[in-house]
């Protein structure tokens, strides 16, 4: 039984590791696309991308409050 448990743990680590790599790639790609979009269309003249995102989040919160 111990060999089966050990084999299952190895499989588990491989599957979880593969999933994490895919997840990191997808999330990283999304963040790059999001940053490019904010930079191209939503950022004001003197803002950084992060400042623009913060401003947009605050504006969204205000819209939610006013509903």
N, C-alpha and C positions, 0 to 999 in steps of 0.2 A: 504493500500500500504506500509506503514511503516514496518509492520511485514514481508512482502515479502522481502523488501530491507534488513532488519536485518538478515533474514534467509539466503539470498544470501551472505551477508558478512561473516557470520559464515561458510558457505560452502566454500567460497573462501579461508578463512584463513586455514581451515582444508586441503584443496587440496594443497595450496601453501606450507604449513608446511610439508605435507607428501612428496611432490616433493623435497623440500630442504633436508630432511633427506635422501632420496634416492640418491640425487645428492652428498651430502657430503660423503656417504658411498662408492659410486662408485669412486669418485675422490680420496678419501683417500686410497682405495684399489689399485688404479692405481699407486699412488705415492709410496706406499710401494713396489710394484712390480718393478717399475722403479728404485728405490733406490737399491734394492737387485741386479738387473741386472747390474747397474753401478758398484756397489761394487764388484760383482763377476767377471765381464768380462772387464770393461773399466777403472777402477781406477788403477793408477800407484802406486808404492810402498809407497811414502810418502804423497800422496794426500788424502784429505777428499772426501767424496762423492760430496759435493757442489763444491769443487775445480775442481773435474773431470768434473762435468757438465758444469762449466764455460769454462774449456779448450775445451771441445767438442763443445760448442756453438761458441767459437772463431774460431776453426778449420772449422766448417761448414760455418761461415761467409766468411772466406778466400777462401774456395772452391767456394762459390757463386760469389765472386768478380772476381775470375780467369776464370770464364766461358765466 
